[in-house]
Amino acid sequence: DKLDQICMFREQFGRAAALKQEEKKTKTSPLEAILKEEQVLELQKKIMEKSTERKMQSEYLKTTFLKSNGKTKQFWKLDKKSRGEDRWTKLEESRQQQFKMLQHGLMSRDNAQKMIVNEALKTGTTACILRNCS
């Protein structure tokens, strides 16, 4: 009988505590609500400022790109062409140097072949195969 009463009181106290916690959660002080609203308004204001700043920046970039578009394209094409020519001249010079070293016996055929393959991988070209002329 006493155990039943103890269990019943525990259940009632547990329910009462749960109800109090729920009331605390749902009940927010007016000061907290005002602070949250102010924070939300400040954040919204910051978001609007950032978006307008981004729009202005994108417009500025568009106008500067349109003004200099013709010049940059020509410069880019010339630069690309000169880089391509430089790459091919370097490749040609290095292959001539390797051939001379191979001719004079300063490098073994295997080492020369390895260097050619590595260079071809770097430049994106095909490797020149060295064949035995014997």
TANORFEN-V313258 format. One record per residue. N is the residue number from 1. OMEGA is omega in radians with two decimals (NA if undefined). NEAR is the number of other ideal C-beta (glycine too) atoms within 12 Angstrom. Layout:
BEGIN
[[N/OMEGA/NEAR] [N/OMEGA/NEAR]]
END
This chain:
BEGIN
[[1/3.13/7] [2/3.12/8] [3/3.11/9] [4/3.12/10] [5/-3.14/11] [6/3.13/12] [7/-3.12/13] [8/3.12/14] [9/3.11/14] [10/3.12/14] [11/-3.13/14] [12/3.11/14] [13/3.10/14] [14/3.11/14] [15/-3.13/14] [16/3.13/14] [17/3.13/14] [18/3.11/14] [19/3.11/15] [20/3.13/14] [21/3.11/13] [22/3.12/12] [23/3.12/12] [24/-3.14/13] [25/-3.09/10] [26/-3.11/10] [27/3.04/13] [28/-3.12/14] [29/3.14/11] [30/3.13/10] [31/3.11/10] [32/3.14/13] [33/3.14/13] [34/3.12/13] [35/3.13/14] [36/3.12/15] [37/3.12/15] [38/3.11/14] [39/3.13/14] [40/3.13/14] [41/3.11/14] [42/3.13/14] [43/3.10/14] [44/3.11/14] [45/3.11/14] [46/3.13/14] [47/3.12/14] [48/3.12/14] [49/-3.14/14] [50/-3.12/14] [51/3.10/14] [52/3.10/14] [53/3.11/14] [54/3.11/14] [55/3.13/14] [56/-3.13/14] [57/3.13/14] [58/3.08/14] [59/3.12/14] [60/3.13/14] [61/3.12/15] [62/-3.11/14] [63/3.13/13] [64/3.11/14] [65/-3.14/15] [66/3.13/14] [67/-3.05/12] [68/-3.04/15] [69/-3.10/15] [70/-3.12/12] [71/-3.08/14] [72/3.13/16] [73/3.13/14] [74/3.14/13] [75/-3.13/14] [76/3.13/15] [77/3.12/14] [78/3.14/14] [79/3.13/14] [80/3.14/15] [81/-3.12/14] [82/3.09/14] [83/3.11/14] [84/3.11/16] [85/3.11/14] [86/-3.13/15] [87/-3.10/19] [88/3.11/17] [89/3.09/15] [90/3.13/18] [91/-3.14/24] [92/3.13/18] [93/-3.12/15] [94/3.11/24] [95/3.07/25] [96/3.13/15] [97/3.11/20] [98/3.14/30] [99/3.12/20] [100/3.13/15] [101/3.12/20] [102/3.13/25] [103/-3.08/15] [104/3.09/11] [105/-3.14/11] [106/-3.10/14] [107/3.10/20] [108/-3.12/14] [109/3.14/22] [110/3.12/13] [111/3.12/17] [112/3.14/29] [113/3.12/21] [114/3.12/17] [115/3.14/25] [116/3.14/29] [117/3.12/20] [118/-3.14/16] [119/3.12/25] [120/3.10/20] [121/-3.14/13] [122/-3.04/15] [123/-3.14/22] [124/3.13/12] [125/3.08/19] [126/-3.10/13] [127/3.06/21] [128/-3.07/22] [129/3.08/12] [130/-3.13/23] [131/3.08/10] [132/-3.10/9] [133/-3.08/7] [134/NA/4]]
END
